[in-house]
Amino acid sequence: SPCCAASPDPKDVLGLAISNGNVVSPSDYNAIPPGGNPYSLGITAGNEALIQYFAPGADVSSLYTAVSGGPILLSNGQIMVAEAPQNAFFDTNPRTAVGLSSDARYLYLLTIDGRQPGYSDGATLYETAEWLMLIGASHGLNLDGGGSTTMARADENGGAVVLNRLSGGVERYNASNFGLYAAPLPAVPEPSAWALMMFGLLVLLAASRRRV
């Protein structure tokens, strides 16, 4: 709150939010999102991911990162939302969701475009759960979607490249974002001229032996 603004107004975060080990928003709050209590995607300092509900006052000292949403879409491979949409929130919309494999080894990030007839209508919460299952998730959580649904990556200069087609045409100023960073690949030394020459000789030798 305030929602849906394309201006950098200060935001009131609903649910648990943790950045670099610092609690930005506690799990105790007044608003309940559609679908019941909010659940959180938590990442420990050791890069272990979990999806669970953190009650007000819960110990979150082990978490390095956390974002919240709702409702839970998958639990132990079972879809947790009704197939028939209960209201507009559960009906077809752009979606942002996260999932975990059954052994919690793999974290899945899912973005579904919507509200663009002829390109993509979106997905219901039930269909979003089905998509998570299809890509290998056993546990899944719906995050804020609609016009906030955005997936981006960094370019070679560190700038942002939006990968999906935004339903509102512009990026929103959202209170929470979730990002992944990869360590740089180790530098690979250029092969020397001698190494290349030796490799070429070995290839020629192998080819000559096959002809014999």
Secondary structure, 3 states (H helix, E strand, C coil): CCCCCCCCCCCCCCCCEEECCEEEECCCCCCCCCCCCCEEEEEECCCCEEEECCCCCCCCCCEEEEEEECCEEEECCEECCCCCCCCCCCCCECEEEEEECCCCCCEEEEEECCCECCCECCECHHHHHHHHHHHCCCEEEEECCHHHCCCEEECCCCCEEECCCCCCCCCCCCCCCCCCCCCCCCCCCCCCHHHHHHHHHHHHHHHHHHHC
